[in-house]
């Protein structure tokens, strides 16, 4: 009997030791960095962030907070610590290849198991802990999102739209574009997406739909508690989108036209004045256009192998071959004429009262998930003169609010998930430091 009790006591001791060890591994303390919490106030010097498991437990400063004795200490001295970034316009189903028709035909079978997981992992390693994935086959979108959420594969937390909703799918794209031919068909397609569990509805070419079809799509989305993202490439897309209550517009658009028409700006101003509806959000996605000529003339930038992560050599070679002549790509031939209009349009939107969100269109030709987000922020701040804190909030606080998850992520706040990144140096002075994020923590787990 004594031997039995001795074994039982020993087993309890081992179990206690294991639990204590597990708790120690779950407790982390980020110590010494300058904290930008996402709310926009003055950064906190000599910050201490206590992480317990997946969530932030406490925030303070060195000397004014007790660090648990069993916590793992991670020094952030000399670093800027900030919420994990969001990219509000990514395409995980593509990765920089220049020929969409060829890519869609060749790699559709590999999207779910190879390409989309690779894209999500690349985003995460670039400091993007959350992303809005706009346009991909429905089953693959849900499967990859859920695999990430379940901890089965590493990647940014994805908020997915599944297929585009539009007037008519382009030939060869029916797997991820759904056409609408009547108001009831529009409602039916939205219900199908909602029942499958998408997070948002992606609407394009709405100027080609009837107003009845368009209103049916938006109303059905809102009925199912889904927000609607819509292209703003053409003036009539914007006019109709505002009329039916679209929640966010994408791209600066209007091709090489120098500015938004006065009547469009007036509609935007009238919408932003309606405070009962909340802010009007806009995701301008300018970097791919603004930096094209630089990348064209300095193609060695494309040799950075960060975008190879998770891709087999055959696909890497295929992408490289498709972009070996950046000056010849049809996708960008009009871009030099569009570039001078971008800052004007951004300023028009800001003056009209919209809230800008950081999104990149990453995945388009020569624009890789591992590079696009920091480049977008760099263009905003260093080329367009946007305040760095505004830009950071457009990639942290506001996206989480738009997605309806601001009580979980988007700021570094006790009780929220520990989605945190850190870079060596002062990001508010040198936004391009985000090119090389030194530390990535998502839901308390350190990935980098």
C-alpha positions as a Markdown table, in Angstrom:
| # | Residue | x | y | z |
|---|---|---|---|---|
| 1 | Unk | 0.0 | 0.0 | 0.0 |
| 2 | Unk | 2.8 | 2.4 | 0.9 |
| 3 | Unk | 4.4 | 1.6 | -2.5 |
| 4 | Unk | 1.1 | 2.5 | -4.2 |
| 5 | Unk | 0.9 | 5.9 | -2.4 |
| 6 | Unk | 4.5 | 6.6 | -3.2 |
| 7 | Unk | 3.8 | 6.0 | -6.9 |
| 8 | Unk | 0.7 | 8.1 | -6.7 |
| 9 | Unk | 2.6 | 11.0 | -5.0 |
| 10 | Unk | 5.4 | 10.8 | -7.6 |
| 11 | Unk | 2.8 | 10.8 | -10.5 |
| 12 | Unk | 1.1 | 13.9 | -9.0 |
| 13 | Unk | 4.5 | 15.6 | -8.7 |
| 14 | Unk | 5.4 | 14.9 | -12.3 |
| 15 | Unk | 2.0 | 16.2 | -13.4 |
| 16 | Unk | 2.4 | 19.4 | -11.3 |
| 17 | Unk | 5.9 | 19.9 | -12.8 |
| 18 | Unk | 4.6 | 19.4 | -16.3 |
| 19 | Unk | 1.8 | 21.9 | -15.7 |
| 20 | Unk | 4.2 | 24.4 | -14.3 |
| 21 | Unk | 6.5 | 23.9 | -17.2 |
| 22 | Unk | 3.6 | 24.4 | -19.7 |
| 23 | Unk | 2.5 | 27.6 | -17.9 |
| 24 | Unk | 6.1 | 28.9 | -18.1 |
| 25 | Unk | 6.1 | 28.2 | -21.8 |
| 26 | Unk | 2.8 | 30.1 | -22.2 |
| 27 | Unk | 4.0 | 33.1 | -20.3 |
| 28 | Unk | 6.0 | 35.6 | -22.3 |
| 29 | Unk | 7.2 | 39.1 | -21.5 |
| 30 | Unk | 8.2 | 41.5 | -24.2 |
| 31 | Unk | 10.5 | 44.0 | -22.4 |
| 32 | Unk | 12.0 | 47.3 | -23.3 |
| 33 | Unk | 10.5 | 48.3 | -26.7 |
| 34 | Unk | 8.6 | 51.4 | -27.8 |
| 35 | Unk | 5.0 | 50.4 | -28.0 |
| 36 | Unk | 2.6 | 51.7 | -30.7 |
| 37 | Unk | -0.7 | 50.2 | -29.5 |
| 38 | Unk | -2.8 | 51.0 | -32.5 |
| 39 | Unk | -5.0 | 53.6 | -30.9 |
| 40 | Unk | -2.9 | 56.5 | -32.2 |
| 41 | Unk | -1.7 | 58.0 | -28.9 |
| 42 | Unk | 1.9 | 58.8 | -28.0 |
| 43 | Unk | 4.0 | 55.6 | -28.1 |
| 44 | Unk | 4.9 | 54.0 | -24.8 |
| 45 | Unk | 8.6 | 53.9 | -24.1 |
| 46 | Unk | 10.3 | 51.1 | -22.2 |
| 47 | Unk | 7.2 | 49.0 | -22.5 |
| 48 | Unk | 6.5 | 45.6 | -21.0 |
| 49 | Unk | 3.8 | 43.3 | -22.5 |
| 50 | Unk | 2.9 | 40.2 | -20.6 |
| 51 | Unk | 1.4 | 37.4 | -22.8 |
| 52 | Unk | -0.4 | 34.5 | -21.3 |
| 53 | Unk | -1.2 | 31.8 | -23.8 |
| 54 | Unk | -2.9 | 33.3 | -26.8 |
| 55 | Unk | -3.8 | 36.6 | -25.2 |
| 56 | Unk | -2.3 | 39.8 | -23.8 |
| 57 | Unk | -2.5 | 39.8 | -20.0 |
| 58 | Unk | -1.0 | 43.1 | -19.0 |
| 59 | Unk | 0.8 | 46.1 | -20.3 |
| 60 | Unk | 3.1 | 48.5 | -18.4 |
| 61 | Unk | 6.6 | 49.9 | -18.3 |
| 62 | Unk | 10.0 | 48.6 | -17.0 |
| 63 | Unk | 10.0 | 49.1 | -13.3 |
| 64 | Unk | 6.3 | 49.7 | -13.0 |
| 65 | Unk | 5.0 | 46.2 | -13.7 |
| 66 | Unk | 5.8 | 42.8 | -12.2 |
| 67 | Unk | 7.1 | 40.3 | -14.6 |
| 68 | Unk | 6.1 | 36.7 | -13.6 |
| 69 | Unk | 9.2 | 34.8 | -12.5 |
| 70 | Unk | 8.4 | 31.9 | -14.8 |
| 71 | Unk | 7.9 | 34.0 | -17.9 |
| 72 | Unk | 10.1 | 33.8 | -21.0 |
| 73 | Unk | 11.8 | 37.2 | -21.3 |
| 74 | Unk | 12.0 | 38.5 | -24.9 |
| 75 | Unk | 14.0 | 41.7 | -25.2 |
| 76 | Unk | 12.6 | 44.4 | -27.5 |
| 77 | Unk | 15.2 | 47.0 | -26.5 |
| 78 | Unk | 15.7 | 49.5 | -29.3 |
| 79 | Unk | 12.7 | 48.1 | -31.2 |
| 80 | Unk | 9.2 | 49.4 | -32.2 |
| 81 | Unk | 6.5 | 47.0 | -31.0 |
| 82 | Unk | 3.1 | 47.3 | -32.7 |
| 83 | Unk | 0.0 | 45.2 | -33.6 |
| 84 | Unk | 0.3 | 42.7 | -36.3 |
| 85 | Unk | -0.3 | 44.3 | -39.6 |
| 86 | Unk | -3.4 | 43.7 | -41.8 |
| 87 | Unk | -3.5 | 43.7 | -45.5 |
| 88 | Unk | -7.1 | 44.3 | -46.6 |
| 89 | Unk | -6.7 | 43.3 | -50.3 |
| 90 | Unk | -4.8 | 40.1 | -51.0 |
| 91 | Unk | -5.2 | 37.4 | -53.6 |
| 92 | Unk | -3.8 | 34.2 | -52.1 |
| 93 | Unk | -4.7 | 32.2 | -55.2 |
| 94 | Unk | -2.1 | 34.1 | -57.3 |
| 95 | Unk | 1.6 | 34.8 | -56.6 |
| 96 | Unk | 3.2 | 37.3 | -59.0 |
| 97 | Unk | 2.8 | 35.4 | -62.3 |
| 98 | Unk | 2.2 | 37.7 | -65.3 |
| 99 | Unk | -0.3 | 35.5 | -67.2 |
| 100 | Unk | -3.6 | 35.1 | -65.4 |
| 101 | Unk | -5.3 | 32.9 | -68.0 |
| 102 | Unk | -2.4 | 30.4 | -68.0 |
| 103 | Unk | -2.1 | 30.5 | -64.2 |
| 104 | Unk | -5.8 | 29.9 | -63.7 |
| 105 | Unk | -5.8 | 26.9 | -66.1 |
| 106 | Unk | -2.6 | 25.4 | -64.9 |
| 107 | Unk | -2.7 | 25.8 | -61.1 |
| 108 | Unk | -6.4 | 25.6 | -60.2 |
| 109 | Unk | -5.9 | 22.0 | -58.8 |
| 110 | Unk | -3.0 | 23.2 | -56.6 |
| 111 | Unk | -4.7 | 26.3 | -55.0 |
| 112 | Unk | -6.0 | 24.7 | -51.9 |
| 113 | Unk | -3.0 | 22.5 | -50.9 |
| 114 | Unk | 0.0 | 24.5 | -52.2 |
| 115 | Unk | -0.5 | 28.0 | -53.5 |
| 116 | Unk | -3.0 | 29.6 | -51.0 |
| 117 | Unk | -1.2 | 28.1 | -47.9 |
| 118 | Unk | 2.1 | 29.4 | -49.3 |
| 119 | Unk | 0.7 | 32.9 | -49.8 |
| 120 | Unk | -0.8 | 33.0 | -46.3 |
| 121 | Unk | 2.5 | 31.8 | -44.8 |
| 122 | Unk | 4.5 | 34.5 | -46.7 |
| 123 | Unk | 2.1 | 37.1 | -45.4 |
| 124 | Unk | 2.6 | 36.0 | -41.8 |
| 125 | Unk | 6.4 | 36.0 | -42.1 |
| 126 | Unk | 6.2 | 39.6 | -43.5 |
| 127 | Unk | 4.4 | 40.7 | -40.3 |
| 128 | Unk | 0.9 | 40.5 | -41.7 |
| 129 | Unk | -1.1 | 38.6 | -39.1 |
| 130 | Unk | -4.5 | 39.2 | -40.7 |
| 131 | Unk | -5.6 | 39.6 | -44.3 |
| 132 | Unk | -8.8 | 40.0 | -46.3 |
| 133 | Unk | -8.6 | 37.5 | -49.2 |
| 134 | Unk | -10.7 | 38.8 | -52.0 |
| 135 | Unk | -11.6 | 36.3 | -54.8 |
| 136 | Unk | -10.8 | 32.6 | -54.9 |
| 137 | Unk | -12.7 | 29.3 | -55.3 |
| 138 | Unk | -15.2 | 28.8 | -52.4 |
| 139 | Unk | -14.1 | 25.4 | -51.1 |
| 140 | Unk | -10.4 | 26.3 | -51.2 |
| 141 | Unk | -11.0 | 29.6 | -49.5 |
| 142 | Unk | -12.9 | 28.1 | -46.6 |
| 143 | Unk | -10.5 | 25.1 | -46.3 |
| 144 | Unk | -7.3 | 27.2 | -46.1 |
| 145 | Unk | -8.9 | 29.8 | -43.7 |
| 146 | Unk | -10.1 | 27.0 | -41.4 |
| 147 | Unk | -6.8 | 25.1 | -41.5 |
| 148 | Unk | -5.0 | 28.2 | -40.4 |
| 149 | Unk | -7.5 | 29.0 | -37.7 |
| 150 | Unk | -7.2 | 25.4 | -36.4 |
| 151 | Unk | -3.5 | 25.6 | -36.2 |
| 152 | Unk | -2.9 | 23.0 | -38.9 |
| 153 | Unk | -0.8 | 25.3 | -41.1 |
| 154 | Unk | 1.0 | 28.6 | -40.4 |
| 155 | Unk | -0.4 | 31.7 | -42.0 |
| 156 | Unk | -2.1 | 35.1 | -41.6 |
| 157 | Unk | -5.6 | 34.9 | -40.2 |
| 158 | Unk | -7.7 | 35.1 | -43.4 |
| 159 | Unk | -11.1 | 36.7 | -43.9 |
| 160 | Unk | -12.3 | 35.3 | -47.2 |
| 161 | Unk | -14.9 | 36.3 | -49.8 |
| 162 | Unk | -14.8 | 33.2 | -51.9 |
| 163 | Unk | -15.8 | 33.9 | -55.5 |
| 164 | Unk | -16.4 | 37.4 | -56.9 |
| 165 | Unk | -19.9 | 38.4 | -57.6 |
| 166 | Unk | -20.3 | 40.2 | -60.9 |
| 167 | Unk | -22.6 | 40.6 | -63.9 |
| 168 | Unk | -21.0 | 37.8 | -65.9 |
| 169 | Unk | -17.9 | 35.7 | -65.2 |
| 170 | Unk | -15.0 | 36.2 | -67.5 |
| 171 | Unk | -14.3 | 33.1 | -69.7 |
| 172 | Unk | -12.2 | 30.5 | -67.9 |
| 173 | Unk | -12.8 | 32.1 | -64.5 |
| 174 | Unk | -16.0 | 30.4 | -63.5 |
| 175 | Unk | -14.4 | 28.6 | -60.6 |
| 176 | Unk | -13.9 | 31.8 | -58.7 |
| 177 | Unk | -16.2 | 34.3 | -60.4 |
| 178 | Unk | -20.0 | 34.0 | -60.2 |
| 179 | Unk | -22.3 | 35.8 | -62.6 |
| 180 | Unk | -25.7 | 37.3 | -61.6 |
| 181 | Unk | -28.5 | 37.4 | -64.1 |
| 182 | Unk | -31.5 | 38.6 | -62.0 |
| 183 | Unk | -32.2 | 40.0 | -58.5 |
| 184 | Unk | -33.2 | 36.6 | -57.2 |
| 185 | Unk | -30.1 | 35.0 | -58.7 |
| 186 | Unk | -28.1 | 37.6 | -56.9 |
| 187 | Unk | -29.8 | 36.9 | -53.6 |
| 188 | Unk | -29.3 | 33.1 | -54.2 |
| 189 | Unk | -25.6 | 33.4 | -54.9 |
| 190 | Unk | -25.1 | 35.6 | -51.8 |
| 191 | Unk | -27.0 | 33.1 | -49.6 |
| 192 | Unk | -24.9 | 30.3 | -50.9 |
| 193 | Unk | -21.7 | 32.1 | -49.9 |
| 194 | Unk | -23.2 | 33.1 | -46.6 |
| 195 | Unk | -24.2 | 29.5 | -45.8 |
| 196 | Unk | -20.7 | 28.3 | -46.8 |
| 197 | Unk | -19.3 | 30.6 | -44.1 |
| 198 | Unk | -17.6 | 33.4 | -46.0 |
| 199 | Unk | -16.5 | 36.5 | -44.1 |
| 200 | Unk | -17.3 | 39.2 | -46.7 |
| 201 | Unk | -18.8 | 39.6 | -50.2 |
| 202 | Unk | -16.6 | 40.8 | -53.1 |
| 203 | Unk | -18.5 | 42.7 | -55.8 |
| 204 | Unk | -17.1 | 43.9 | -59.1 |
| 205 | Unk | -18.3 | 45.4 | -62.4 |
| 206 | Unk | -21.4 | 46.6 | -60.6 |
| 207 | Unk | -21.9 | 49.2 | -63.2 |
| 208 | Unk | -22.8 | 46.4 | -65.6 |
| 209 | Unk | -25.5 | 45.0 | -63.3 |
| 210 | Unk | -29.0 | 46.4 | -63.1 |
| 211 | Unk | -29.7 | 48.5 | -60.1 |
| 212 | Unk | -32.3 | 45.9 | -59.0 |
| 213 | Unk | -29.6 | 43.1 | -59.2 |
| 214 | Unk | -27.1 | 45.3 | -57.4 |
| 215 | Unk | -29.4 | 46.3 | -54.6 |
| 216 | Unk | -30.5 | 42.6 | -54.1 |
| 217 | Unk | -26.8 | 41.5 | -53.7 |
| 218 | Unk | -26.0 | 44.2 | -51.1 |
| 219 | Unk | -29.3 | 43.9 | -49.2 |
| 220 | Unk | -28.9 | 40.1 | -49.0 |
| 221 | Unk | -25.3 | 40.4 | -47.8 |
| 222 | Unk | -26.3 | 42.8 | -45.1 |
| 223 | Unk | -29.3 | 40.6 | -44.2 |
| 224 | Unk | -26.7 | 37.8 | -43.6 |
| 225 | Unk | -24.4 | 40.2 | -41.6 |
| 226 | Unk | -21.8 | 40.3 | -44.3 |
| 227 | Unk | -20.2 | 43.5 | -45.5 |
| 228 | Unk | -19.7 | 44.3 | -49.2 |
| 229 | Unk | -16.4 | 45.2 | -50.8 |
| 230 | Unk | -16.7 | 46.7 | -54.3 |
| 231 | Unk | -14.4 | 47.9 | -57.0 |
| 232 | Unk | -14.1 | 51.6 | -57.6 |
| 233 | Unk | -12.4 | 51.4 | -61.0 |
| 234 | Unk | -15.0 | 53.4 | -62.9 |
| 235 | Unk | -17.1 | 56.4 | -61.8 |
| 236 | Unk | -20.4 | 54.6 | -62.3 |
| 237 | Unk | -19.1 | 51.7 | -60.1 |
| 238 | Unk | -18.6 | 54.3 | -57.3 |
| 239 | Unk | -21.9 | 56.1 | -57.9 |
| 240 | Unk | -23.9 | 52.9 | -57.8 |
| 241 | Unk | -22.0 | 51.5 | -55.0 |
| 242 | Unk | -22.7 | 54.5 | -52.8 |
| 243 | Unk | -26.3 | 54.5 | -53.8 |
| 244 | Unk | -26.9 | 50.8 | -52.7 |
| 245 | Unk | -24.8 | 51.0 | -49.5 |
| 246 | Unk | -21.5 | 49.3 | -50.3 |
| 247 | Unk | -19.3 | 49.2 | -47.2 |
| 248 | Unk | -15.8 | 49.6 | -48.7 |
| 249 | Unk | -14.4 | 50.5 | -52.1 |
| 250 | Unk | -11.2 | 49.0 | -53.6 |
| 251 | Unk | -8.5 | 50.7 | -55.8 |
| 252 | Unk | -8.0 | 54.3 | -56.8 |
| 253 | Unk | -9.2 | 53.4 | -60.3 |
| 254 | Unk | -10.3 | 55.7 | -63.2 |
| 255 | Unk | -7.3 | 54.5 | -65.2 |
| 256 | Unk | -5.2 | 57.5 | -66.3 |
| 257 | Unk | -8.0 | 60.1 | -65.7 |
| 258 | Unk | -6.3 | 62.8 | -63.6 |
| 259 | Unk | -8.9 | 62.9 | -60.8 |
| 260 | Unk | -12.3 | 61.8 | -59.6 |
| 261 | Unk | -15.2 | 63.7 | -61.2 |
| 262 | Unk | -16.8 | 66.4 | -59.1 |
| 263 | Unk | -20.1 | 64.7 | -58.9 |
| 264 | Unk | -18.5 | 61.5 | -57.5 |
| 265 | Unk | -16.6 | 63.5 | -54.9 |
| 266 | Unk | -19.8 | 65.2 | -53.9 |
| 267 | Unk | -21.5 | 61.8 | -53.4 |
| 268 | Unk | -18.6 | 60.7 | -51.3 |
| 269 | Unk | -18.7 | 63.8 | -49.2 |
| 270 | Unk | -22.5 | 63.4 | -48.7 |
| 271 | Unk | -21.9 | 59.8 | -47.6 |
| 272 | Unk | -19.1 | 60.6 | -45.2 |
| 273 | Unk | -21.3 | 63.3 | -43.6 |
| 274 | Unk | -23.8 | 60.7 | -42.6 |
| 275 | Unk | -22.2 | 59.8 | -39.2 |
| 276 | Unk | -25.1 | 57.4 | -38.4 |
| 277 | Unk | -23.8 | 55.1 | -41.1 |
| 278 | Unk | -20.2 | 55.1 | -39.8 |
| 279 | Unk | -17.1 | 55.9 | -41.8 |
| 280 | Unk | -16.9 | 55.2 | -45.5 |
| 281 | Unk | -13.8 | 53.0 | -46.0 |
| 282 | Unk | -11.5 | 52.9 | -49.0 |
| 283 | Unk | -8.7 | 50.5 | -49.9 |
| 284 | Unk | -6.7 | 52.4 | -52.6 |
| 285 | Unk | -4.0 | 49.7 | -53.5 |
| 286 | Unk | -1.6 | 52.1 | -55.1 |
| 287 | Unk | 1.9 | 50.5 | -54.5 |
| 288 | Unk | 1.8 | 48.0 | -57.4 |
| 289 | Unk | 1.1 | 50.9 | -59.8 |
| 290 | Unk | 3.3 | 53.5 | -58.2 |
| 291 | Unk | 6.4 | 51.3 | -58.0 |
| 292 | Unk | 6.1 | 49.6 | -61.3 |
| 293 | Unk | 8.6 | 51.7 | -63.2 |
| 294 | Unk | 11.2 | 51.4 | -60.4 |
| 295 | Unk | 10.8 | 47.6 | -60.4 |
| 296 | Unk | 10.9 | 47.5 | -64.2 |
| 297 | Unk | 14.2 | 49.3 | -64.2 |
| 298 | Unk | 15.6 | 47.5 | -61.2 |
| 299 | Unk | 14.4 | 44.0 | -61.7 |
| 300 | Unk | 17.0 | 42.5 | -59.3 |
| 301 | Unk | 14.4 | 43.4 | -56.7 |
| 302 | Unk | 12.5 | 40.4 | -57.9 |
| 303 | Unk | 15.4 | 38.1 | -56.9 |
| 304 | Unk | 14.5 | 38.3 | -53.3 |
| 305 | Unk | 13.6 | 34.7 | -52.4 |
| 306 | Unk | 11.1 | 35.5 | -49.6 |
| 307 | Unk | 8.3 | 34.8 | -52.1 |
| 308 | Unk | 9.6 | 31.3 | -52.7 |
| 309 | Unk | 8.4 | 30.1 | -49.3 |
| 310 | Unk | 6.2 | 27.1 | -49.6 |
| 311 | Unk | 6.3 | 26.9 | -53.4 |
| 312 | Unk | 7.9 | 24.0 | -55.3 |
| 313 | Unk | 10.8 | 24.8 | -57.6 |
| 314 | Unk | 8.7 | 24.2 | -60.7 |
| 315 | Unk | 6.2 | 27.0 | -59.8 |
| 316 | Unk | 9.0 | 29.3 | -58.7 |
| 317 | Unk | 10.7 | 28.8 | -62.1 |
| 318 | Unk | 7.4 | 29.3 | -63.9 |
| 319 | Unk | 6.8 | 32.6 | -62.1 |
| 320 | Unk | 10.3 | 33.8 | -62.8 |
| 321 | Unk | 10.0 | 33.0 | -66.5 |
| 322 | Unk | 6.7 | 34.9 | -66.7 |
| 323 | Unk | 8.3 | 38.1 | -65.4 |
| 324 | Unk | 11.8 | 38.0 | -66.8 |
| 325 | Unk | 10.9 | 41.0 | -69.1 |
| 326 | Unk | 9.1 | 43.4 | -66.8 |
| 327 | Unk | 9.0 | 46.1 | -69.5 |
| 328 | Unk | 6.9 | 43.9 | -71.8 |
| 329 | Unk | 4.1 | 42.9 | -69.4 |
| 330 | Unk | 0.7 | 44.0 | -70.9 |
| 331 | Unk | -0.7 | 44.4 | -67.4 |
| 332 | Unk | 1.4 | 47.5 | -66.8 |
| 333 | Unk | 1.7 | 49.2 | -70.2 |
| 334 | Unk | -0.7 | 52.1 | -69.2 |
| 335 | Unk | 0.8 | 52.3 | -65.7 |
| 336 | Unk | 3.3 | 55.2 | -66.4 |
| 337 | Unk | 0.3 | 57.3 | -67.4 |
| 338 | Unk | -1.6 | 56.3 | -64.3 |
| 339 | Unk | 1.2 | 56.9 | -61.8 |
| 340 | Unk | 1.0 | 60.7 | -61.7 |
| 341 | Unk | -2.8 | 60.6 | -60.9 |
| 342 | Unk | -2.5 | 58.4 | -57.8 |
| 343 | Unk | -1.5 | 61.0 | -55.2 |
| 344 | Unk | -4.2 | 63.4 | -56.5 |
| 345 | Unk | -6.9 | 60.8 | -56.1 |
| 346 | Unk | -5.6 | 59.7 | -52.6 |
| 347 | Unk | -5.8 | 63.3 | -51.5 |
| 348 | Unk | -9.3 | 63.8 | -53.0 |
| 349 | Unk | -10.5 | 60.8 | -51.0 |
| 350 | Unk | -8.9 | 62.1 | -47.8 |
| 351 | Unk | -10.3 | 65.6 | -48.3 |
| 352 | Unk | -13.7 | 64.0 | -48.9 |
| 353 | Unk | -13.5 | 62.3 | -45.5 |
| 354 | Unk | -13.0 | 58.6 | -46.2 |
| 355 | Unk | -11.0 | 56.3 | -44.0 |
| 356 | Unk | -8.2 | 54.7 | -45.9 |
| 357 | Unk | -7.3 | 51.0 | -45.3 |
| 358 | Unk | -4.0 | 49.5 | -46.2 |
| 359 | Unk | -4.4 | 46.9 | -49.0 |
| 360 | Unk | -2.1 | 45.9 | -51.8 |
| 361 | Unk | -3.6 | 43.7 | -54.4 |
| 362 | Unk | -0.7 | 41.4 | -53.6 |
| 363 | Unk | -0.4 | 38.5 | -55.9 |
| 364 | Unk | -0.8 | 40.6 | -59.1 |
| 365 | Unk | 2.2 | 40.4 | -61.5 |
| 366 | Unk | 5.5 | 41.0 | -59.7 |
| 367 | Unk | 3.8 | 41.8 | -56.5 |
| 368 | Unk | 4.5 | 39.2 | -53.9 |
| 369 | Unk | 2.8 | 38.5 | -50.5 |
| 370 | Unk | 6.1 | 38.7 | -48.7 |
| 371 | Unk | 6.8 | 42.3 | -49.9 |
| 372 | Unk | 3.7 | 44.2 | -50.9 |
| 373 | Unk | 2.4 | 45.4 | -47.5 |
| 374 | Unk | 5.5 | 47.3 | -46.4 |
| 375 | Unk | 5.8 | 48.8 | -49.8 |
| 376 | Unk | 2.3 | 50.1 | -49.7 |
| 377 | Unk | 3.0 | 51.8 | -46.3 |
| 378 | Unk | 6.2 | 53.2 | -47.7 |
| 379 | Unk | 4.5 | 54.8 | -50.7 |
| 380 | Unk | 1.8 | 56.3 | -48.4 |
| 381 | Unk | 4.3 | 57.9 | -46.0 |
| 382 | Unk | 7.4 | 58.7 | -48.1 |
| 383 | Unk | 5.8 | 59.5 | -51.4 |
| 384 | Unk | 2.3 | 60.8 | -50.6 |
| 385 | Unk | 3.2 | 62.4 | -47.2 |
| 386 | Unk | 0.6 | 60.6 | -45.2 |
| 387 | Unk | 1.2 | 60.7 | -41.4 |
| 388 | Unk | 3.0 | 57.5 | -40.3 |
| 389 | Unk | 0.6 | 57.0 | -37.4 |
| 390 | Unk | -2.4 | 57.3 | -39.7 |
| 391 | Unk | -0.8 | 54.7 | -42.0 |
| 392 | Unk | -0.1 | 52.3 | -39.2 |
| 393 | Unk | -3.7 | 52.6 | -37.9 |
| 394 | Unk | -4.9 | 52.0 | -41.4 |
| 395 | Unk | -3.1 | 48.6 | -41.2 |
| 396 | Unk | -4.1 | 47.7 | -37.6 |
| 397 | Unk | -7.0 | 49.5 | -35.8 |
| 398 | Unk | -9.3 | 50.3 | -38.7 |
| 399 | Unk | -9.2 | 47.0 | -40.5 |
| 400 | Unk | -10.0 | 45.1 | -37.3 |
| 401 | Unk | -12.9 | 47.5 | -36.7 |
| 402 | Unk | -14.2 | 47.1 | -40.3 |
| 403 | Unk | -14.1 | 43.3 | -40.0 |
| 404 | Unk | -16.0 | 43.4 | -36.7 |
| 405 | Unk | -13.2 | 41.8 | -34.7 |
| 406 | Unk | -11.8 | 44.9 | -32.9 |
| 407 | Unk | -12.6 | 43.3 | -29.6 |
| 408 | Unk | -10.1 | 40.5 | -30.4 |
| 409 | Unk | -7.3 | 42.0 | -32.5 |
| 410 | Unk | -6.1 | 45.2 | -34.1 |
| 411 | Unk | -4.6 | 46.9 | -31.0 |
| 412 | Unk | -2.2 | 45.8 | -28.3 |
| 413 | Unk | -4.7 | 45.7 | -25.4 |
| 414 | Unk | -5.1 | 43.4 | -22.4 |
| 415 | Unk | -7.6 | 40.7 | -23.2 |
| 416 | Unk | -7.0 | 40.7 | -26.9 |
| 417 | Unk | -5.1 | 38.1 | -28.9 |
| 418 | Unk | -1.4 | 38.6 | -28.9 |
| 419 | Unk | -0.9 | 39.5 | -32.6 |
| 420 | Unk | 2.3 | 41.5 | -32.2 |
| 421 | Unk | 5.3 | 42.4 | -34.4 |
| 422 | Unk | 8.5 | 44.2 | -33.7 |
| 423 | Unk | 11.2 | 45.9 | -35.8 |
| 424 | Unk | 14.6 | 47.2 | -34.9 |
| 425 | Unk | 14.4 | 51.0 | -34.9 |
| 426 | Unk | 11.8 | 53.8 | -35.0 |
| 427 | Unk | 9.0 | 52.9 | -37.4 |
| 428 | Unk | 7.4 | 56.3 | -37.1 |
| 429 | Unk | 10.6 | 57.9 | -38.5 |
| 430 | Unk | 11.5 | 55.1 | -40.9 |
| 431 | Unk | 8.4 | 53.3 | -42.0 |
| 432 | Unk | 10.5 | 51.2 | -44.5 |
| 433 | Unk | 11.9 | 49.3 | -41.5 |
| 434 | Unk | 8.8 | 47.1 | -41.9 |
| 435 | Unk | 10.6 | 45.6 | -44.9 |
| 436 | Unk | 12.3 | 43.3 | -42.5 |
| 437 | Unk | 10.1 | 42.5 | -39.5 |
| 438 | Unk | 12.3 | 41.0 | -36.7 |
| 439 | Unk | 9.6 | 39.4 | -34.6 |
| 440 | Unk | 6.2 | 38.0 | -35.4 |
| 441 | Unk | 3.8 | 36.7 | -32.7 |
| 442 | Unk | 0.4 | 35.5 | -33.6 |
| 443 | Unk | -2.1 | 34.4 | -31.0 |
| 444 | Unk | 0.8 | 34.2 | -28.5 |
| 445 | Unk | 2.9 | 31.9 | -30.7 |
| 446 | Unk | 6.2 | 33.2 | -31.9 |
| 447 | Unk | 6.8 | 32.5 | -35.6 |
| 448 | Unk | 9.8 | 34.7 | -36.2 |
